[in-house]
Amino acid sequence: MREPTTVFFSQEIVMRIRSKNFMPARSSPGSTSTALAVPPLAAVKSKRRGPSTPRLRLGTWNARTLWKQENYELTLRELTRNNIAICGIAESRWTGSGHFKASSGQLIVFAGGQKHENGVAFILSKTASQSILGYNPINDRIISLRMCGKPFHLTIIQVYAPTTSHDDVELEYFYTCLENTIKMAHSQDIVIVMGDFNAKVGDEKISSCMGSFGLGERNERGEHLLSFCEANNLTIMNTWFKNHPRRLYTWTSPGQNGQRNQIDYILVKKRFRSSLEKCKTLPGADNGSDHNLLLGIFRPKLKRLQKNEVCNRLHADLLSSDTQKLNYSSISEELFESIRRQQDVSTLSSNNLWELIKNTIGEAAGKSVGTKTFKKPKRPWISEKL
């Protein structure tokens, strides 16, 4: 068996270590330095971090189309794999508006036009769908969603802005509708606007609405977006986080060059800018689109809605009057008499006979005194007995 190793230090180092409550070992004979025994690993206290607090993983993605079944299934699979709670979709290309539940349990709300063009949608995980307060399909380019959150509710707006092939009139109409949608949000809500804006804000910081970590050069649509952010007190969160260039670009232009651009953004009210911990793209997510999934990790949590149970009870207090008693007796006699004429009760089993009598009495009481509806009160988590 090997003997424990002894490490020798100078007198000055030993005095410093003694102040840290380490016990020195004996010196070897004839040595002028003091020996210090190395403490076992078990004696060193390690500071372990507790479990990390779950964050809200929010995303936006231009899927190019969800009308095709293969793109639809790939998108749902990639969102599940990347653990995205709420994802806004641009260019869903579905017609009409509404909501439905996928076979995987995800809830999908969408807004579209009369043709398989444009279209926006939200895809919510099974857990996130339990916190939805409502949604509002504005048009085929804008849809809003309100979620029950903690400490504040969230109003999330998914957009798909007109491309450069559309004229400025349509662009102005889009931003007007978007501004009206933001104004409709509750004043205390965390307002998040995200989607494909088809604009380049660049990497040069010229406004407090953006950071210094953009990508590329600003174009005319980018200046329009910055003006809109300044007017509505929004900030572009993509540009506030220093990431590798492959985590910044959201769209690869077609062609041999394949220029990488940043045209998808997540905008947040300046008041809640600190609620976003991270913002980056996930190039590994693939659904056949030339856009990358843009991820934002938020501090606020979703809160599950508490649904009160609705109960119906008889107005039993009305039976105290003689008139109601006579009315109940006459109705019950008529019901029992009709039952005797319709079937032979002697052939029924005891359980079936009891069910028949119970239902008849309840029906007679409901017809004579009626019922009242009320919400079932919540049980306190601590009773008065405790």
C-alpha positions in Angstrom: 0.0 0.0 0.0 1.4 3.4 -1.1 2.0 6.0 1.6 0.2 9.4 1.3 2.2 12.0 -0.7 3.7 14.9 1.3 4.1 18.2 -0.4 6.7 20.8 1.0 6.1 24.5 1.0 8.0 27.5 2.1 7.3 29.0 5.5 5.5 32.1 4.0 3.1 29.9 2.0 2.5 27.7 5.0 1.5 30.8 7.1 -1.0 31.8 4.4 -2.5 28.3 4.2 -2.8 28.1 8.0 -5.1 31.1 7.9 -7.4 29.1 5.6 -7.8 26.5 8.4 -5.7 23.8 6.8 -3.8 21.6 9.4 -0.1 21.2 8.6 1.7 17.9 8.8 5.0 17.2 10.5 8.2 18.2 8.9 10.8 15.6 7.8 13.9 15.3 10.1 16.6 17.8 9.2 14.5 19.9 6.9 14.0 23.6 7.3 10.7 23.7 5.5 7.3 22.7 6.8 5.4 19.8 5.3 1.7 20.1 4.5 -0.5 17.1 3.9 -2.7 17.3 0.9 -6.4 17.1 2.1 -8.5 14.3 0.6 -11.0 15.3 -2.0 -13.9 14.4 0.3 -12.8 17.1 2.6 -13.2 19.8 0.0 -16.7 21.2 -0.1 -18.0 21.6 -3.6 -20.5 24.3 -4.4 -23.1 22.6 -6.4 -25.7 24.6 -8.2 -29.3 23.7 -7.8 -31.6 22.8 -10.7 -31.9 25.5 -13.3 -35.1 27.4 -13.4 -37.1 26.5 -16.5 -37.3 29.3 -19.0 -39.8 30.1 -21.8 -38.4 29.1 -25.1 -40.0 31.2 -27.8 -39.3 31.0 -31.5 -40.3 32.4 -34.9 -39.8 30.6 -38.2 -40.6 31.3 -41.8 -41.6 27.8 -42.8 -42.3 28.8 -46.4 -45.4 26.5 -46.3 -47.3 24.3 -44.0 -49.8 23.4 -46.6 -47.7 20.5 -47.7 -48.0 17.6 -45.4 -44.3 16.8 -45.3 -43.4 20.4 -44.3 -46.1 20.4 -41.7 -44.9 17.2 -40.1 -41.2 18.2 -40.2 -42.0 21.5 -38.6 -43.8 19.9 -35.7 -41.1 17.4 -35.2 -38.3 20.0 -35.2 -40.2 22.2 -32.7 -40.6 19.3 -30.4 -37.0 18.3 -30.7 -35.8 21.8 -29.8 -38.3 22.1 -27.0 -40.0 25.2 -28.3 -43.0 26.2 -26.2 -44.4 28.8 -28.6 -43.4 29.3 -32.2 -44.7 31.9 -34.6 -44.9 30.8 -38.2 -44.7 33.0 -41.3 -45.9 31.9 -44.7 -48.1 29.1 -43.4 -50.2 29.4 -46.6 -53.3 28.1 -45.0 -56.7 29.7 -45.9 -59.2 31.1 -43.4 -58.6 31.3 -39.7 -59.1 29.2 -36.6 -57.4 26.6 -34.5 -57.0 22.9 -34.2 -55.0 20.3 -32.2 -52.4 18.2 -33.9 -52.1 14.4 -33.4 -48.9 15.2 -31.4 -50.9 17.2 -28.9 -49.7 20.6 -30.1 -52.2 23.4 -30.5 -52.2 25.4 -33.7 -53.9 28.8 -34.3 -53.7 30.4 -37.7 -54.8 33.2 -39.9 -54.8 33.3 -43.7 -56.5 34.7 -46.7 -58.6 33.3 -49.5 -55.6 31.9 -51.4 -52.7 29.7 -50.3 -50.5 32.7 -50.0 -48.9 34.5 -47.0 -50.5 33.3 -43.8 -49.3 33.4 -40.2 -49.7 30.9 -37.3 -48.7 29.9 -33.8 -47.7 26.4 -32.7 -48.0 25.8 -29.0 -46.7 22.8 -27.1 -49.1 20.7 -25.1 -48.0 22.4 -21.9 -48.1 25.9 -23.3 -51.6 25.4 -24.7 -52.9 25.2 -21.1 -52.0 28.8 -20.5 -53.6 30.4 -23.6 -56.1 33.3 -22.8 -57.1 33.9 -26.4 -55.9 34.8 -29.9 -56.9 37.4 -32.5 -56.4 36.7 -36.3 -55.9 40.3 -37.7 -55.3 39.4 -41.4 -53.1 37.0 -43.4 -49.9 38.8 -42.2 -50.6 39.5 -38.5 -51.9 37.4 -35.7 -51.8 38.0 -31.9 -51.8 35.6 -29.0 -52.3 36.3 -25.3 -50.8 34.0 -22.7 -51.3 33.8 -19.0 -47.8 34.4 -17.5 -46.1 35.1 -14.3 -45.5 37.8 -13.1 -47.1 39.4 -16.2 -49.3 38.2 -19.0 -47.7 38.0 -22.5 -49.1 39.4 -25.8 -47.2 37.8 -28.6 -47.7 39.1 -32.2 -46.5 37.1 -35.2 -46.0 39.0 -38.5 -45.0 38.4 -42.1 -44.1 41.7 -43.7 -44.4 42.3 -47.5 -41.3 41.6 -49.6 -39.5 44.1 -51.7 -41.7 43.1 -54.7 -44.6 44.8 -53.1 -45.1 48.6 -53.2 -44.8 51.1 -50.4 -48.6 51.4 -50.0 -48.9 47.8 -48.9 -45.9 48.2 -46.6 -47.5 51.3 -45.0 -50.8 49.4 -44.5 -48.9 46.5 -42.9 -47.2 48.8 -40.3 -50.5 50.6 -39.6 -52.2 47.4 -38.8 -49.3 46.2 -36.7 -49.3 49.5 -34.7 -53.0 49.2 -34.1 -52.5 45.6 -32.9 -49.8 46.7 -30.4 -52.1 49.4 -29.1 -54.8 46.8 -28.4 -52.5 45.0 -26.0 -53.0 45.4 -22.3 -50.8 48.1 -20.8 -49.3 45.7 -18.2 -48.6 42.9 -20.7 -45.1 42.0 -22.0 -45.5 42.8 -25.7 -43.4 40.7 -28.1 -43.5 41.2 -31.8 -41.7 38.7 -33.9 -41.5 37.3 -37.4 -40.2 37.9 -40.9 -39.9 41.6 -41.5 -38.0 41.4 -44.8 -35.7 44.2 -43.6 -32.0 44.5 -42.9 -31.1 46.7 -39.9 -27.3 46.1 -40.3 -24.6 46.0 -37.6 -24.2 49.8 -37.2 -25.9 51.0 -34.1 -27.5 54.4 -34.9 -30.5 54.1 -32.5 -31.2 53.0 -28.9 -33.7 50.5 -30.5 -30.9 48.2 -31.5 -27.6 46.8 -30.3 -24.2 46.5 -31.9 -24.4 42.8 -33.0 -26.5 42.9 -36.1 -25.5 41.5 -39.5 -24.9 43.0 -42.9 -25.7 46.5 -44.1 -28.9 48.4 -43.5 -31.4 48.9 -46.4 -34.4 51.1 -46.8 -36.8 48.6 -45.3 -34.4 48.4 -42.3 -34.6 52.1 -41.7 -38.4 51.9 -41.9 -38.3 49.2 -39.2 -36.1 51.2 -36.9 -38.4 54.2 -37.2 -41.4 52.0 -36.3 -39.5 50.6 -33.3 -38.7 54.2 -32.1 -42.3 55.2 -32.5 -43.6 52.2 -30.5 -40.9 52.0 -27.9 -39.6 48.6 -29.1 -36.1 47.2 -29.3 -34.6 44.6 -31.7 -33.3 41.8 -29.4 -31.3 40.0 -32.1 -28.8 42.8 -32.2 -28.2 42.8 -28.4 -26.4 39.4 -28.1 -22.9 38.7 -29.3 -23.1 35.4 -31.2 -21.2 33.6 -33.8 -22.2 34.7 -37.4 -23.9 31.4 -38.0 -26.2 32.2 -35.0 -27.1 35.6 -36.5 -28.3 35.0 -40.0 -31.9 34.0 -40.5 -32.2 33.7 -44.3 -30.0 32.4 -47.1 -30.7 34.2 -50.4 -31.1 31.9 -53.4 -28.4 31.6 -56.0 -24.8 30.4 -56.2 -23.5 33.0 -53.8 -26.0 32.1 -51.1 -25.6 35.4 -49.2 -26.6 35.1 -45.6 -29.0 37.8 -44.3 -30.7 38.8 -41.1 -34.4 39.7 -41.8 -36.3 37.8 -39.0 -36.4 39.6 -35.7 -37.8 39.4 -32.1 -38.9 42.8 -30.8 -39.7 43.5 -27.2 -40.9 46.6 -25.4 -37.9 48.5 -23.9 -39.4 48.2 -20.4 -39.1 44.4 -20.6 -35.8 44.2 -22.5 -34.1 42.4 -19.6 -36.7 39.7 -19.6 -34.9 38.1 -22.6 -31.8 36.1 -21.6 -30.7 34.8 -25.0 -31.5 35.3 -28.7 -30.0 33.2 -31.5 -30.8 31.1 -34.5 -30.8 27.3 -34.6 -29.3 26.4 -38.0 -29.7 22.7 -37.2 -33.5 22.8 -37.3 -34.6 21.8 -40.8 -38.0 21.7 -42.4 -37.1 22.4 -46.0 -37.2 26.2 -45.6 -34.4 28.6 -46.5 -35.0 30.4 -43.2 -33.5 29.5 -39.8 -35.5 29.0 -36.6 -34.9 32.1 -34.4 -35.0 31.3 -30.7 -35.5 33.6 -27.7 -35.3 32.5 -24.1 -37.4 34.5 -21.7 -37.5 34.8 -18.0 -41.3 35.0 -17.5 -43.0 31.7 -16.9 -46.3 30.6 -18.3 -49.1 30.1 -15.7 -51.6 27.3 -16.1 -55.2 28.5 -16.1 -57.4 27.5 -13.1 -60.8 26.5 -14.4 -63.6 26.6 -11.8 -66.0 23.7 -11.9 -69.6 24.7 -12.5 -72.2 22.8 -10.4 -76.0 22.6 -10.6 -78.0 22.3 -7.4 -81.8 22.1 -6.7 -83.6 25.0 -5.0 -84.2 22.7 -2.0 -85.2 25.7 0.2 -88.3 26.2 -1.9 -89.7 22.8 -0.8 -90.4 24.3 2.6 -93.6 25.8 1.3 -96.8 23.7 1.2 -97.5 24.7 -2.4 -94.2 23.4 -3.7 -94.6 20.2 -1.7 -97.9 19.5 -3.3 -96.5 20.4 -6.7 -93.5 18.0 -6.2 -95.8 15.2 -5.1 -98.1 15.5 -8.1 -95.2 15.6 -10.6 -93.5 12.6 -9.0 -96.7 10.5 -9.0 -97.3 11.3 -12.6 -93.7 10.2 -13.5 -93.9 7.0 -11.5 -97.3 6.2 -13.0 -96.0 6.6 -16.6 -93.1 4.3 -15.7 -95.5 1.6 -14.5 -97.5 1.8 -17.7 -94.4 1.6 -19.9 -92.5 -1.4 -18.3 -92.8 -4.1 -15.6 -90.6 -2.9 -12.8 -90.8 -6.3 -11.1 -88.4 -7.7 -13.7 -85.7 -5.1 -12.9 -82.7 -5.9 -10.8 -82.1 -4.0 -7.5 -79.4 -1.8 -9.0 -81.5 -0.9 -12.1 -84.6 -0.3 -9.9 -82.6 2.1 -7.7 -81.2 4.0 -10.7 -84.8 4.4 -12.0 -86.2 5.7 -8.7 -83.2 8.1 -8.2 -83.5 9.6 -11.7 -87.3 9.9 -11.4 -87.1 11.7 -8.0 -84.4 14.1 -9.4 -86.4 14.8 -12.5 -89.5 15.5 -10.4 -87.6 17.9 -8.1 -86.0 19.7 -11.1 -89.5 20.3 -12.7 -91.1 21.5 -9.5 -88.4 23.8 -7.9 -85.8 24.1 -10.6 -82.0 24.3 -10.3 -79.4 26.9 -9.6 -75.9 27.2 -11.2 -72.8 28.2 -9.2 -69.0 27.9 -9.3 -67.6 25.3 -7.0 -65.4 27.1 -4.5 -61.7 26.2 -4.3 -60.6 24.3 -1.2 -58.1 26.2 0.9 -54.7 24.6 1.1 -54.8 24.9 4.9 -58.0 24.2 6.7 -59.2 25.9 9.9 -58.6 22.7 11.8 -54.9 23.0 11.1 
